[in-house]
Amino acid sequence: MHAKQYGMGVLDIEKAGRNHNIYLYSINSRLFDGGGAVLRHGFYILLVSNGTVTVSFGEKRPVLSRRWLAVLSPSMTCRLESCSHDMVMSCLYIRPDYFDRLPDGQPMYNQLSRFAAGDELPAIRLEPNELDYLHKTIDLFSDSLRNFSLYDDGIAMHLCSFLLLQVSDIMCRSHAGKQACIIRRSTEIFRNFKRLAVNHYKSHHDIAFYADKLNISTTYLSRIVKSTSGHTVRFHISELICAEARRLLESSDMDIKKIADALGFSDQSVFGKFFQRRTGLSPMKYRLDRGLK
């Protein structure tokens, strides 16, 4: 987790924050002197607290003003193009693989599906009390979290779940009395695949297992996952495996062979090659670089 203020320069937020599970930006008008920012390959919660900002979303250019909340999923790409001189906005980035490990991500998926049919930017205008309360929650994702060392991962995960439920509840109430769009079969298949992957990635690395569980062909599953997320089935499974491998290397004293066994690899050598391809470091070097044995 990290918090940073941004002024001048074109900012690729996913690239800047990819080494963090959660990354908080406080963005002001100086950012646009260099061309704005690109939002892609992640979950983003945008909260405008002052001024206006123009968002490029496909062929549309909606303008968000004070008290507007927008939520982006990994399949969406947006650009913050221009703004008023007094614009201030909070932008919270969440890595997709981390989001999918959160226990309360599904309600957010359900609310985002309401916008899918109309190809709309998922954005709503908040009531003043909703804006104030959301700000209090988002402000908790600050550098102060670094003061926690033993339980910082658990604290961050619970904060994320709290924020996602809070935003999902607001989005749900904003649609009260409106007909929810029917969730497309492809979206439902992707969600079910992600749930299966979270539960079985340690023991099943092959696409055939997931396709069989979903009663569809491997080709169809591959196409659905790629078109929905922009990534392959193997990528999603590898992200989960690599995240757990990093966690075990950082926070446990398990030897590397046992970690390889726990993550479903045939031997330590295969695990080592996989980990080095994903991180650029061998498991031992990764552990040593973090001051662990």
C-alpha positions in Angstrom: 0.0 0.0 0.0 1.2 3.5 -0.7 0.0 7.0 -1.0 1.5 9.7 -3.3 0.6 13.1 -4.6 1.0 13.6 -8.3 1.5 16.9 -10.2 3.2 17.2 -13.6 3.6 14.5 -16.3 1.7 11.8 -18.1 1.0 9.1 -15.5 0.4 5.5 -16.3 -1.2 4.6 -12.9 -1.1 0.8 -13.4 2.6 0.9 -14.3 3.4 3.2 -11.4 1.5 1.1 -8.9 2.1 -2.5 -10.1 4.5 -3.3 -7.3 1.8 -2.6 -4.8 -1.5 -4.4 -4.1 -3.0 -1.1 -3.2 -1.9 2.4 -4.3 -3.5 5.7 -3.4 -3.0 8.8 -5.5 -4.0 12.3 -4.6 -4.4 14.0 -8.0 -4.6 17.8 -8.7 -4.7 20.0 -11.8 -0.9 20.1 -12.2 -1.0 16.5 -13.5 -2.6 17.8 -16.7 0.3 20.1 -17.6 2.0 16.9 -18.8 -1.0 15.3 -20.5 -3.1 13.6 -17.8 -3.2 10.0 -16.7 -4.0 6.6 -18.1 -6.1 4.2 -16.0 -6.0 0.5 -17.1 -5.4 -3.1 -16.0 -6.7 -2.6 -12.5 -9.7 -1.7 -10.3 -9.9 2.0 -9.7 -12.0 4.0 -7.3 -12.1 7.7 -8.3 -13.6 10.3 -5.9 -13.7 13.9 -7.1 -13.7 16.3 -4.1 -13.4 19.6 -6.0 -13.5 21.0 -9.5 -14.2 19.0 -12.7 -12.3 16.4 -14.7 -12.9 15.1 -18.2 -12.6 11.3 -18.7 -12.0 9.7 -22.0 -13.9 6.4 -22.0 -14.2 4.7 -25.5 -16.0 7.3 -27.7 -17.4 9.2 -24.7 -16.0 12.1 -22.8 -18.0 12.4 -19.5 -17.2 15.3 -17.2 -17.0 14.4 -13.5 -17.5 17.2 -10.9 -17.4 17.5 -7.2 -19.1 14.6 -5.3 -18.8 12.2 -8.3 -17.7 8.6 -7.7 -16.4 6.4 -10.5 -15.4 2.7 -10.4 -13.3 1.0 -13.1 -12.7 -2.7 -13.6 -9.6 -4.2 -15.3 -11.4 -4.6 -18.7 -11.9 -0.8 -18.9 -9.3 1.7 -20.1 -9.8 5.4 -19.4 -7.7 8.6 -19.7 -8.0 11.6 -17.5 -7.7 14.3 -20.2 -8.3 17.7 -18.8 -9.6 19.4 -15.7 -10.5 22.7 -14.0 -7.7 24.6 -12.2 -9.2 23.7 -8.8 -9.7 20.0 -9.4 -8.8 17.6 -6.6 -9.4 13.9 -6.8 -8.5 10.7 -4.9 -7.6 7.7 -7.0 -7.3 4.3 -5.3 -5.7 1.5 -7.5 -6.2 -2.2 -6.6 -4.3 -4.9 -8.3 -6.7 -7.3 -10.1 -5.2 -10.5 -8.6 -5.3 -8.9 -5.1 -8.9 -7.8 -5.7 -9.9 -11.4 -6.6 -8.6 -12.6 -3.3 -10.7 -10.2 -1.3 -13.7 -11.9 0.4 -16.1 -9.0 -0.5 -15.3 -8.3 -4.2 -18.4 -10.0 -5.6 -20.9 -7.3 -4.6 -18.7 -4.8 -6.6 -18.8 -7.1 -9.6 -22.6 -7.3 -9.3 -22.9 -3.5 -9.3 -20.5 -3.0 -12.2 -22.6 -5.3 -14.3 -25.4 -2.8 -14.2 -23.4 -0.5 -16.4 -22.2 -3.2 -18.9 -25.2 -3.2 -21.2 -25.2 0.5 -21.9 -21.4 0.8 -22.2 -21.6 3.5 -19.6 -18.8 4.8 -17.3 -19.7 3.4 -13.9 -20.2 6.8 -12.1 -22.7 8.2 -9.7 -23.2 11.5 -7.9 -22.9 11.2 -4.1 -24.9 12.9 -1.4 -22.7 15.2 0.7 -22.7 12.8 3.7 -21.7 9.9 1.4 -18.8 12.0 0.0 -17.6 12.8 3.6 -17.8 9.2 4.8 -16.0 7.8 1.7 -13.2 10.3 2.1 -12.7 9.2 5.7 -12.4 5.6 4.5 -10.1 6.3 1.5 -7.9 8.5 3.7 -7.1 5.4 5.8 -5.1 4.1 2.8 -2.2 6.3 3.6 1.5 6.0 4.4 0.5 5.6 8.0 -0.3 2.0 7.2 3.4 1.5 7.1 3.5 1.9 10.9 2.0 -1.6 11.1 4.3 -4.5 10.5 2.9 -7.7 11.9 -0.7 -7.5 10.7 -0.4 -4.9 7.9 -1.6 -7.3 5.3 -4.7 -8.2 7.2 -5.5 -4.6 8.1 -5.2 -3.6 4.4 -7.4 -6.5 3.3 -10.1 -5.6 5.8 -9.9 -1.9 4.8 -10.3 -2.9 1.1 -13.3 -5.1 1.9 -14.9 -2.3 4.0 -14.4 0.2 1.2 -15.8 -2.1 -1.5 -18.9 -2.9 0.5 -19.4 0.7 1.2 -19.1 1.7 -2.4 -21.2 -1.3 -3.5 -24.0 -0.3 -1.1 -24.0 3.3 -2.4 -24.1 2.1 -6.0 -26.9 -0.3 -5.2 -29.0 2.5 -3.6 -28.4 4.7 -6.6 -30.1 2.2 -8.8 -33.1 1.8 -6.5 -36.3 1.6 -8.6 -34.3 1.0 -11.8 -34.2 -2.4 -13.6 -30.9 -4.0 -13.2 -29.4 -5.3 -16.5 -29.2 -9.0 -17.0 -25.7 -10.3 -16.3 -24.3 -11.7 -19.5 -23.4 -15.4 -19.6 -19.8 -14.5 -20.5 -19.5 -12.3 -17.4 -21.0 -15.0 -15.2 -18.6 -17.6 -16.6 -15.6 -15.3 -15.9 -16.7 -14.7 -12.3 -17.2 -18.4 -11.7 -13.8 -19.1 -13.2 -12.2 -16.6 -10.9 -13.9 -18.1 -7.9 -12.7 -21.6 -8.9 -9.2 -20.3 -9.5 -9.0 -18.7 -6.0 -10.0 -22.0 -4.5 -8.0 -24.5 -6.6 -4.9 -22.7 -8.1 -2.5 -24.5 -5.7 -3.5 -27.9 -6.9 -4.8 -27.3 -10.5 -2.7 -25.3 -13.0 -4.4 -26.6 -16.1 -7.2 -25.0 -18.0 -9.0 -28.4 -18.5 -9.8 -28.6 -14.8 -11.6 -25.3 -14.8 -13.4 -25.8 -18.1 -14.6 -29.2 -16.9 -16.0 -27.7 -13.6 -17.8 -25.0 -15.7 -19.1 -27.6 -18.2 -17.7 -25.7 -21.2 -14.8 -26.4 -23.6 -11.3 -25.2 -23.0 -11.5 -23.1 -26.2 -14.6 -21.3 -25.0 -13.2 -20.7 -21.5 -10.0 -19.3 -23.0 -12.0 -16.9 -25.3 -14.3 -15.7 -22.5 -11.4 -15.0 -20.1 -9.3 -13.3 -22.7 -12.2 -11.1 -24.0 -13.4 -10.2 -20.5 -10.1 -9.4 -18.8 -7.5 -9.0 -21.5 -5.5 -11.8 -20.0 -5.3 -15.6 -20.5 -6.4 -18.3 -18.1 -2.8 -19.2 -17.5 -2.0 -15.6 -16.6 -4.8 -15.5 -14.0 -3.7 -18.7 -12.4 0.0 -17.7 -12.5 -0.8 -14.4 -10.8 -2.4 -16.2 -7.9 0.4 -18.7 -7.6 3.1 -16.0 -7.7 1.3 -13.9 -5.1 1.1 -16.8 -2.7 4.7 -17.8 -3.4 5.9 -14.3 -2.5 3.8 -14.3 0.6 5.3 -17.7 1.8 8.8 -16.6 0.9 8.4 -13.3 2.8 6.4 -14.4 5.9 7.2 -18.0 6.5 10.2 -20.2 7.2 9.1 -22.9 4.9 12.0 -24.2 2.8 11.7 -23.7 -1.0 11.0 -27.4 -1.7 8.0 -27.4 0.6 6.7 -24.2 -1.0 7.0 -25.8 -4.4 5.0 -28.8 -3.1 2.4 -26.6 -1.5 1.8 -24.8 -4.8 1.4 -27.9 -6.9 4.8 -28.0 -8.7 6.3 -31.3 -9.6 9.7 -30.3 -8.1 11.7 -27.4 -6.8 13.4 -26.8 -10.1 10.1 -26.3 -12.0 8.9 -23.9 -9.3 12.2 -22.0 -9.4 12.0 -21.5 -13.2 8.4 -20.4 -12.9 9.1 -17.9 -10.1 12.1 -16.4 -12.0 10.1 -15.9 -15.1 7.4 -14.0 -13.2 9.7 -11.9 -10.9 13.1 -11.8 -12.5 14.6 -13.4 -9.3 15.1 -17.0 -8.1 13.1 -17.9 -4.9 16.3 -17.9 -2.8 17.4 -14.5 -4.2 13.9 -13.1 -3.6 14.0 -14.2 0.0 17.6 -13.0 0.6 16.8 -9.6 -0.8 14.2 -9.2 1.8 16.6 -10.0 4.6 15.2 -13.5 5.2 17.0 -16.8 5.4 
